[in-house]
Amino acid sequence: MNRRVISSVVLVFLLVLLPVTVLWAGGQKDKEGGEQTWLFRYGNQQPETHSRTISMLWFADQLEERSGGRIEVEVYHSGVLGTEKEMFEMTVTGALEGYRGAFYEQLNPQFNLYNVPFLFQTYEEMMHFNASQMAKDMCKKGSVQGIYMPAVGFTGFRSVITKDRQIVNPEDLKGLKMRSPGQAPILNFYRNFNANPQEMAFSEVYMALKQGVLDGADNSPTNILAAKLYEIAPYFTALNYMAGADPLMVNMEWYESLTPDLQQIFNDIAVEALQYWDKLEAKASLDAIKEISSAPGVEGINMSDLPDKAAVWEEGCKPLWQVFVDEGNFTWDDIERAQKIIAEVRG
């Protein structure tokens, strides 16, 4: 199958008609005339219109073109191959050649640096860090358990939106019932500033805000915009307090089967694709921030425009940084190395 985007209808058809062992058989094959080719099957949870999928469709086009057709790519999006956990495990075992999503921290807990509150504060800082030797070292260290990581991107920053008051200073969170996903770094962030995090499915947040069950919510600007939470909660702050890593995870055995020239081509395009993703993610977030902030009745603030305030938040988050260190994710030396890289952007 030469089509780069694999729809759920086509996938179901294949699963019905073909044994799974045939569908997933091998990452190598021979063309007519004996030329060896490779098949790279990639999966993610997001829809075709999501920036992650868009960046991997670009990756597919570039990889097929620059390899002279020696590497063919199939992109499975929208979770048609299963959950993120299932796709991660498929990539480890070789049933799938590539994946982006959760569970990368199991390969290298240093990636939790991306989750340190207020370590990074702007998209420029994130992109600069992703191009650094430290990020490359983290990918190399994460290339274990049958996984190879050629490059890393980021998932964007988290923002807050509230019903009754603007969040500008740390004390503004005190006592607020804030929706949060059930992730320890985020729960710890709110508890650190005396808020009351409420674990809740994001699909339930709109009604919970409307009914007074919540005082505010936490998510990316694009998700806040899509859910129209600003209709209920008019105080929006692009707090930029936490991001996330997004490495490309590739089955190691498949990668090592490539010829050296194809490995170099693959690595180069992987780096470029994740740089492209970073730019897409940053633009989508900044556009969402502008759209939310300009909605009727909404008061919007971007913490990137308030570096003095951001410094206060950073200082208040230092106890949380120590938690990451105590849990063995990374060392203070790692934090200081990251800070030096970030300082190159801040000046």
N, C-alpha and C positions, 0 to 999 in steps of 0.2 A: 504494500500500500504506500503510494508516494505522497498522499495528501498529508500536509503538516498538521492540520487541525483535525482531531478525531472526535466526532460528535458522539453523544451518548447513544444515539440510535444505531450508528455503525458499530459501536462497541458491543451493544447487546446482541446485534446480529452475529457478530463474530463469535461471541461467547456461546451462543446457541448452536451454531453450526460447526465450530471447531473445538477440539479438546484444548484445555488450557495449556497442555504441554506443547501443542503445536503453535498456538498463538504466541507463546513467549519463548519459542525455541531459538536460542542462540543470538549473539550480537554480531556475528560475522557471516558473510556469505560470499559467493563468487559470482561476478557478472559473466555474461557471455564473453568468451575469449580468455577466461581465467583470471581477470583482474579482481583482486580482493576488495570487498566493500564492507562497511560496518553500519549497523542500524542502531541509532540512539533514540530510545523511547523515554520520554520525559513526562512527568505528571505533577500537577498542583491542584489545590482545592478551589482556587478562585475562578470566576467566569472568564469568558473570552475577552470581555471588555476591560478586565482589570489590568492595571499596569504590570503586574508580575507576569501575566500571560502574554501581554503585548511584548514585553522585553524578551520573552523566550521564543516568540514567533520570529522576532528579529534575529535572535540567535540561530534559529533553525535555517532561515534564509541565508545568513552569512556563512554558516558552517557547511551547508551543502554547496554553496557557490565557491568558497575558498578552498574546499577540499576537492574540487573538481568532480563532485558527485560521489566521491569515495565514502563519505559519511552521509547517510540518509537520516532524517530526523522526523519523528512523529511526536506531536504535542497533544497530550491528553489533559484537558482542563476541566473545571467545574466538578472536580471530585469524582469523575466517572470510574476511576480505578479503585475508589474506596476512601477511607479516612486518611488523615495525614499520618497517623501511626502505621496504618497498613502500607502506605506508599513508602514510608521511611524503611520499614522492614523489608519490603520488596527490593529496595535499592541496595540494602545491605546484602541480601542473598543473591542478587543478580537477576531476579525476575523482572526488574525495571532498571534502566541504565541511569536515570537521573531524576532528581526531585528537589523541590524547594518548599520549605514549610517548617513545622515544629520539630523538636527533638535533636537539633544540632548541638545543644549544650551537653547532651550525653556524650558527645564525641570530644568536646573540649569545653569545660566549664568556664574558661576564660572569656567565652563569648558573652557571659553574663555582665561583662563590662558595659555592654550596650544598654543594660537595664539599670545601671547605677543612676539614681535620681540626680539630675542637674550636673552630671559629669559633662555631657554634651548639651549644648543649648541652642545651636543653630544648624541648619541643613548644610551650610558651608563647612562647619566643623566636622560633621559626620562624613561628608564626601572626602574631605581631606584625610581623615583618619583611615577610611577604607582603602585609600591609595598608598598608605604608609607601609613601611617594612614591618611594623608591629602587627598590622592586620594580616599581612602575608605570613608572618610567623604563626599567628593564631590558626590560619587555615592549614598550614603545614602540620601543626601539632594536632589539629582535628582530623587529619587524614589517617584514621585508624578504623578498626572493626569492619574492614572491607569497604570503606568510604574514602573517596578522594575529593578534596575541596580546592578547586582552582581559584576561587575568588569569593568575596563577601560583599553584600550590599547592606542596606538598612531598611527597616519597616516603617520609618516615620515616627513622629512624636505624638504623645498623648496630650489631649486638651481637656478642659473641664467646662461645664455649662451648669448654671445654677438658677434657682427661681427668685431668690430674694436679695442677694447681694453679690457684688463683684468680688472675685478672688484675685487680689493683688499682693497681699502680704500673707505670710504663713498663718498668722492668727485668724485670718478670714475663714479658714476651714473649720475652726473649732466648733464642735457640736453638730456639724452638718451630716445628714444621712446621704452618703455619696455612693451611687452604684459603682461597683467594681467587679471585674472578672475575678475568679478565684485563683489569683496568682499571688504568691507570697510577697514579691517585691512591691506590688501595687497595694496590697492590703497593709503592708508595713508602712508604706508611705503615708497613707491616711491616718493610721493610728499614731504615727510619729508626730502629727500635727493636730492630734486630739479630735479628729473627725471620726465618724462611725461608718466604716465601709459596709455596704450591703451587697452581698453576692446575689446576682440576678442575671437572667438571660437578657441580652441586649434588646431582644424583640419585645420585652415586657416593660421597658423603661419609659416609653412615652406615656402609657396609662398610669404608671406608678408616679411619675411627676405630676400628671394632671390630678390625680387623686390625693396627692400630698404624702404618699408613702415614701417618696424620696425628696430630698432638697436639691439634689444635683446629680450629674452623671459624668462619666469619664470614658473617653474613647478618642479615636483619631478625628481630626476635623472633617474628613470626607464621610465618615460614618455618622457623625453628628449632623452633618448637612443632609445626608440621604434620609435619615430618620426624622428630620424636621423637628428636632428637639427644641430649637429656638422658638417655636410657636408657643411652647409651654414655659420654657426657662429663658428669659431674655438677657441674662448676664453670661457672656461668653469670654473665656480666657484661653488663648493659645498658650498654655502654661509651658509646653515643651519640656516636661519634667522627666520623660523617660522615652526611650526609643526601643529598638530591638534589632538583633542581627538577622541577616538573611543570606546565608551562604548557599552556593550551588553544591549539592551533594551528588556525587557520581560514583557508580560502582567501580571499585578499584581494579578488579580483574578485567573489566571491559576497557577501562582507560589504559591499562598496561598492555593490552593486546594491540593498541594502535602503534603504527610505525612512528619513529621519533619525529618526523616532519609533521605528521598528523597530530601528535601530542602538542607540538608547539602551536599549530593552528588552533586547536581546541582551546588551549590555555589563553591565547590572545583574545579570542572571540568571547570566551567566558568573562574575562575582565571587562571588555568593552560592553557586553550585554548588561552586566550588573551596574556599571557606571551609567548606562542608559536608563536602567530601572531607577537608580537613585535620583536622576534628574526628573523622570516622570513622577516619582513619588513626591519629591519636593514641590514640583509645580502644582500637582493635584491638591496637595495640602494647603499651599499658599493661596491657591484660587478658592478653595473651600473657606479658608479663614476670611478672605475678603467678602465672599458671598454671604456668609453668616453675619459678619459684622455690619454689613450694609442692609440687612433685612429690617423692615419697619419695626421700631420699638426695641431693637437689640442694641446693647452696649457691648462693644467688642474691644479686647485688648490683646496685643501680641507681646508676650514676655521678651521676645527678641529685641523689641524697641525700648526695653527698660533694663539695661544691663545692671544698674545699681540694685534694682529689686531682685534680679536673678541671682546676684551675689549673696543676698540675704537668704534666699531659698537654698542656695548651694551650701552655705554654712550650716543651716538648720538640718540639712540632710546628712551631714558627716557621720552621725551615729548609724545611719543605715548603710553607709559605705563599709563601716567596721563589721556589720553583720555579714556582708558578702565575704569579707576576708576571713572572719571567724568560721564560716561554713566551708572554707577551702576552695572557693571559686577562683581566686587570684590573690595576689599579694599587694601590699602597699607600694612596692616597687613597680608593679604593673600599673597601678593607678597613676603614679608619678610619671611613668613613661608616657602614658596616654595624655596626661596633662601637658607635657612638654610638646607633644604633637599638636594638641589643640591650641596651645599658646602661639604656634606659628601662624594661625589664622586670626586669633584675637589681637595679636600685636602687642 
